[in-house]
Amino acid sequence: MDTANISIELHDSVKENLLFNSLSELEISKTTIFKYGILNEEVPKKIKENDFEYLESKIPFLYGLYSDFVELKAGKIISLADGEVSKRLSETIGVGVGLFYTTKLLKVNPNIIKRIPSPKTQKGKYLDFKFTKENVEYEVETKGTVYHSKLNSIIEDVQGKKRDSKTTGCKYGVITLANKEEDKKPSKIVICDDLNNKRSNKIYFLNDYFEYYNLFLSFILDSTYYNRLVAQIDRGRLRRNVIKTNNIKGEYIYNGVKYKGQYFDRRLVLDYIANYYSVDIKLNVLFKLLTNQLGRQKYFLGLDPKIIDYLNNKDVIGLRKYSQERAFIEESKKRLIRDIDGVIFVSSKSGGDNQIEKNFGENEVKERLSYILGSITNTPHECGAPCRSKEKEGKPCEKLTFREHCHFHRN
């Protein structure tokens, strides 16, 4: 089953609240959990050129976590994982379901949701995420577990975080009770703590939107240009057109919109490569082993070009007003989510999406694998691109790199 309708249970603290009573169930898909669960990941300050664990592995690894270890049945989110993987999966399911529920309940664009940083002066607990809508500030705690018997202690933890918090925002908790495979009871989403109506005059500025979209840009942009973007934000000297769209090679057309982004492949996850790697293994042999074991599973992560234009032009009004209609495709060999924030994610299994296969063929996957092998063995190659400097114009560039070309020639 590709989707599941999960019932929503209201704790005594919110049963009388009309807002929370407006939703009684939530339709969930694996792709939705992935798209919102990724917001739990830390946004990097700097990415190294050969950080293939982040650049190539993270997106396919995280999606594979749900693809392999999450099963959806009627009224159930089932975790097939054990040990540390189970703990991480439960946490991410909690974040993914909790934030998706929040966007549906309060009808907010996820691009205004921010992770609450660890307070430097406050001791004790604090909540996970915050956002402001119509001058009301909200704080939400997301939890996920497969142990339904822990519900009361989790509610106590959420309420403790609310008491410890020094902010005046409206605070509530979203607890996702998933299942182990053998469980008979259905999954459910439990909402606890009531909302108050304290007002806030919070206005979203350009940096707030960059803070959200930088997570996706960290996977889409070349590491050199991503690092420059972060440096400009940190210095408070953000220039126009800081996102160089001509450096974003990946494209995917959906409903007439050409999304700019990056392609990924599960065979490029470092943990899987390590299972077959040996010092003397040949590229073709390794590629065949990975393909036989994992199959062809490819992904695209991208942004609506309007979002990039708004960011480049410092158009805060455009960002505030932007909202795209949600779209989902859930098929055996293809899954797609196009969300209201302008983010699109597509997965293709065994050639299920012709566009992905055309734009990101097997030769390119193998070529990327060769760069990863070079990084593992610490054997960079010469760039080879024609030099542009007057002294060496037209001659092959001799700079060493772990990527296709050095950063000077990757634009």
C-alpha positions in Angstrom: 0.0 0.0 0.0 1.4 3.4 -1.0 -0.6 5.5 1.5 -2.4 5.1 4.8 -5.0 7.1 6.7 -3.9 7.5 10.3 -6.5 8.5 12.9 -5.9 11.5 15.1 -6.5 11.3 18.9 -6.9 14.4 21.0 -5.5 14.4 24.5 -7.7 15.8 27.3 -5.7 19.1 27.1 -7.0 19.8 23.6 -10.3 18.0 23.3 -12.3 21.2 23.6 -10.2 23.2 21.1 -12.2 23.8 17.9 -9.0 24.1 15.8 -7.7 20.7 16.7 -11.1 19.1 16.2 -11.0 20.2 12.5 -8.8 17.1 11.6 -9.7 13.6 12.5 -7.3 11.7 10.3 -4.2 12.3 8.1 -3.4 10.6 4.9 0.3 9.7 4.9 2.7 8.4 2.2 6.4 7.3 2.4 7.3 10.3 0.2 5.5 12.7 2.5 7.3 11.3 5.5 10.7 11.7 3.7 10.0 15.2 2.5 9.1 16.5 5.9 11.4 14.2 7.9 14.4 15.7 6.0 13.7 19.0 7.8 15.1 17.3 10.9 18.6 17.3 9.2 21.1 20.0 10.1 21.9 22.6 7.4 25.6 22.5 6.8 27.8 25.6 7.2 30.4 24.3 4.7 30.6 21.4 2.4 34.0 20.0 1.3 34.5 19.2 -2.4 34.9 15.5 -1.7 32.3 15.1 1.0 30.5 12.4 -1.0 28.8 11.2 2.1 26.7 14.3 2.1 26.7 15.2 -1.6 25.9 11.8 -3.0 24.8 9.6 -0.1 22.5 11.5 2.2 19.4 11.9 0.0 19.3 8.3 -1.3 20.2 6.9 2.2 17.4 8.8 3.9 14.9 7.9 1.2 16.1 4.3 1.4 15.4 4.3 5.1 11.7 4.7 4.4 11.7 2.6 1.3 13.2 -0.4 3.1 12.0 0.0 6.7 8.6 1.6 6.5 5.5 -0.2 5.4 2.1 1.4 5.1 -1.1 -0.7 5.7 -4.7 0.3 6.4 -4.4 2.6 9.4 -0.8 1.7 10.1 2.7 3.0 9.8 4.9 -0.1 10.4 8.6 0.1 11.2 10.6 -2.9 10.1 13.8 -1.6 11.7 15.7 -2.7 14.8 18.2 -1.2 17.2 19.7 2.2 16.4 18.1 2.3 13.0 14.6 1.8 14.6 15.3 4.7 17.0 16.4 7.1 14.2 13.5 6.0 12.0 10.9 6.6 14.8 12.3 10.1 15.4 12.2 10.9 11.7 8.7 9.6 11.3 7.7 11.7 14.2 9.2 14.8 12.6 7.7 14.0 9.1 4.2 13.3 10.3 4.2 16.1 12.9 5.2 18.8 10.5 3.0 17.6 7.7 0.1 17.6 10.2 1.0 21.1 11.2 0.9 22.4 7.6 -2.5 20.8 7.1 -4.0 21.9 10.4 -2.9 25.5 10.3 -2.7 25.8 6.5 0.8 27.1 6.5 3.6 26.8 4.0 6.4 24.7 5.4 8.9 27.3 4.2 8.2 29.4 7.3 8.8 26.6 9.8 12.2 26.9 11.5 14.0 24.6 13.9 14.4 26.1 17.3 18.2 26.4 18.1 19.5 25.3 21.4 19.2 28.3 23.8 22.5 29.5 25.1 21.2 31.0 28.3 18.3 28.6 29.1 18.8 25.4 31.0 16.3 22.5 30.7 14.2 21.4 27.7 13.0 23.3 24.7 10.7 22.5 21.8 11.6 21.5 18.2 10.1 23.9 15.6 8.5 27.3 15.5 6.6 29.5 13.0 4.3 32.5 13.0 0.9 32.9 11.3 -1.3 35.9 11.4 0.8 37.4 14.3 0.4 34.3 16.4 3.7 32.4 17.2 3.5 28.6 17.4 6.0 26.1 18.8 5.6 22.4 18.1 7.3 19.4 19.6 7.3 16.3 17.3 7.7 12.8 18.7 7.7 9.3 17.2 7.8 5.8 18.7 6.6 2.3 18.2 6.1 1.8 21.9 2.5 2.8 22.6 2.9 2.2 26.3 5.3 5.2 26.4 2.6 7.7 25.5 2.0 9.1 28.9 5.7 9.6 29.6 6.1 11.3 26.1 3.2 13.6 26.9 4.9 14.5 30.2 8.1 15.3 28.3 6.3 17.5 25.9 4.6 19.4 28.7 7.9 19.7 30.6 9.4 21.3 27.5 6.5 23.7 27.4 7.0 24.7 31.0 10.8 25.1 30.6 10.4 27.3 27.5 10.9 31.0 28.2 9.1 32.0 25.0 5.5 33.2 24.8 4.4 31.3 21.7 1.5 28.8 21.5 2.9 25.4 22.2 1.6 21.9 21.3 2.9 18.4 20.7 2.3 15.9 17.9 3.1 12.3 18.9 3.1 9.6 16.2 2.6 6.1 17.5 3.8 3.8 14.8 3.9 0.0 14.9 6.2 -2.9 14.9 5.3 -5.6 12.3 3.6 -7.9 14.9 1.4 -5.2 16.5 -2.3 -5.7 16.1 -3.4 -2.2 17.2 -3.6 0.7 14.6 -1.1 3.6 14.5 -2.4 6.9 15.7 -1.4 10.6 16.0 -1.9 12.0 19.4 -2.1 15.8 19.9 -1.5 17.3 23.4 -1.4 20.7 25.1 -3.7 23.5 24.3 -3.0 26.7 22.3 -3.2 30.1 23.8 -3.7 33.3 21.8 -0.6 35.4 22.6 0.2 37.7 19.8 3.5 38.3 18.1 4.5 40.8 15.5 7.0 38.5 13.8 7.7 39.3 10.2 9.6 36.9 7.9 12.6 38.4 6.2 14.9 37.2 3.4 17.3 35.3 5.7 14.4 33.4 7.2 13.5 32.0 3.8 17.2 31.2 3.0 17.4 29.4 6.3 14.7 27.1 5.1 15.7 26.6 1.5 19.4 26.3 2.2 18.8 22.7 3.3 17.6 21.9 -0.2 20.2 24.1 -1.9 23.0 22.3 0.0 22.1 19.2 -2.1 21.4 21.1 -5.3 24.2 23.6 -5.6 27.8 22.8 -6.3 29.6 22.8 -3.0 31.8 25.8 -3.9 28.8 28.0 -4.7 26.8 26.8 -1.7 29.7 27.7 0.6 29.8 31.2 -1.0 26.1 31.6 -0.4 26.4 30.7 3.3 29.4 33.0 3.7 27.5 35.9 2.3 24.6 35.2 4.6 26.9 35.0 7.6 28.6 38.3 6.7 25.3 40.0 6.2 26.3 40.9 2.6 23.9 38.9 0.6 24.1 39.9 -3.1 21.5 39.6 -5.8 21.7 36.6 -8.0 23.7 34.7 -5.5 22.2 31.4 -6.7 23.8 30.8 -10.1 21.2 28.8 -12.0 23.6 28.0 -14.8 25.6 26.0 -12.3 22.5 23.8 -11.5 22.7 21.1 -14.1 19.8 18.9 -13.1 16.4 19.7 -14.5 13.0 17.9 -14.3 9.8 19.1 -16.1 6.5 18.6 -14.3 3.2 20.2 -15.3 5.1 22.6 -17.7 7.5 23.8 -15.0 11.2 23.1 -15.4 12.5 22.5 -11.8 16.2 23.0 -11.1 17.9 20.5 -8.9 20.1 17.4 -8.6 19.9 13.7 -9.4 20.9 11.0 -7.0 21.3 7.2 -7.2 21.1 4.6 -4.4 24.2 2.8 -5.7 26.3 5.9 -4.7 25.6 5.6 -1.0 29.0 5.1 0.7 27.8 2.5 3.1 26.7 0.3 0.3 29.9 0.8 -1.7 31.9 -0.1 1.4 30.2 -3.6 1.4 31.8 -4.5 -1.9 34.9 -2.3 -2.0 38.4 -3.7 -2.0 41.7 -2.1 -3.0 42.0 -4.0 -6.3 38.3 -3.9 -7.4 37.6 -2.6 -10.9 35.0 0.1 -11.5 32.9 -2.1 -13.8 32.8 -4.9 -11.4 31.8 -2.7 -8.4 29.1 -1.1 -10.5 27.7 -4.5 -11.5 27.7 -5.8 -7.9 25.9 -2.7 -6.7 23.3 -2.8 -9.5 22.7 -6.5 -8.8 22.2 -5.9 -5.1 20.3 -2.6 -5.1 18.8 -2.4 -8.6 18.3 1.0 -10.4 16.9 3.4 -7.9 17.2 7.1 -8.9 16.0 10.3 -7.4 15.5 14.0 -8.3 15.3 16.8 -5.7 14.5 20.3 -7.1 13.1 23.7 -6.6 10.5 25.7 -8.6 12.6 28.3 -10.5 10.2 31.0 -9.1 11.6 30.3 -5.7 15.1 30.7 -6.9 14.2 33.9 -8.7 12.6 35.3 -5.5 15.6 34.5 -3.5 18.0 35.9 -6.1 16.0 39.1 -6.4 15.5 39.5 -2.6 11.8 39.5 -3.3 10.4 38.8 0.2 6.9 39.7 -0.9 7.0 37.0 -3.6 8.3 34.5 -1.1 5.5 35.3 1.4 2.8 35.0 -1.2 4.2 31.9 -2.9 2.1 28.7 -2.6 2.1 25.8 -5.0 -0.7 23.2 -5.2 0.3 19.9 -3.6 0.7 17.0 -6.1 1.3 13.3 -5.4 2.1 10.3 -7.5 2.3 6.9 -5.8 3.0 4.1 -8.2 5.0 0.9 -7.9 8.0 2.2 -9.8 7.5 6.0 -9.5 6.7 8.3 -6.6 6.5 12.1 -6.7 5.7 14.9 -4.3 5.4 18.5 -5.4 4.8 20.5 -2.3 3.4 24.0 -1.6 6.9 25.3 -0.8 8.0 24.7 -4.4 10.1 21.6 -3.5 9.7 18.6 -5.8 11.1 15.1 -5.1 10.8 12.2 -7.6 11.9 8.6 -7.1 12.3 6.1 -10.0 12.7 2.4 -9.6 13.9 0.2 -12.5 13.3 2.9 -15.1 9.9 3.8 -13.8 10.4 7.5 -14.8 11.5 8.0 -18.3 12.6 11.5 -17.8 14.9 10.6 -15.0 16.4 7.8 -17.0 17.0 10.2 -19.9 18.5 13.0 -17.9 20.5 10.7 -15.5 21.7 7.7 -17.4 23.7 4.7 -16.3 27.0 6.2 -17.7 26.7 9.2 -15.5 26.0 7.1 -12.4 29.1 5.0 -13.2 31.1 8.2 -13.7 30.1 9.5 -10.3 31.0 6.2 -8.8 34.5 6.6 -10.2 34.9 10.0 -8.5 33.8 8.4 -5.2 36.4 5.6 -5.6 39.0 8.3 -6.2 38.1 9.9 -3.0 38.2 6.6 -1.1 41.7 5.8 -2.4 42.8 9.5 -2.1 43.7 9.6 -5.8 42.4 12.8 -7.3 42.7 13.3 -11.1 43.7 16.3 -13.2 40.7 18.5 -14.1 41.5 18.4 -17.9 39.0 21.2 -18.8 40.4 23.9 -21.2 42.0 26.7 -19.2 40.6 30.2 -19.5 43.5 32.2 -18.2 45.5 34.2 -20.8 48.8 32.3 -20.0 47.3 28.8 -20.4 44.2 29.5 -22.5 43.0 26.3 -24.2 45.4 24.0 -22.4 44.1 21.2 -20.2 43.7 22.3 -16.6 46.2 20.5 -14.3 44.4 21.2 -11.0 43.7 18.0 -9.0 40.1 17.3 -8.1 37.9 14.4 -6.9 35.0 15.7 -9.1 34.6 15.8 -12.9 36.3 19.2 -13.0 37.9 21.6 -10.5 35.7 24.2 -9.1 37.0 26.8 -11.6 35.6 24.7 -14.4 32.4 23.5 -12.9 30.4 26.4 -14.2 
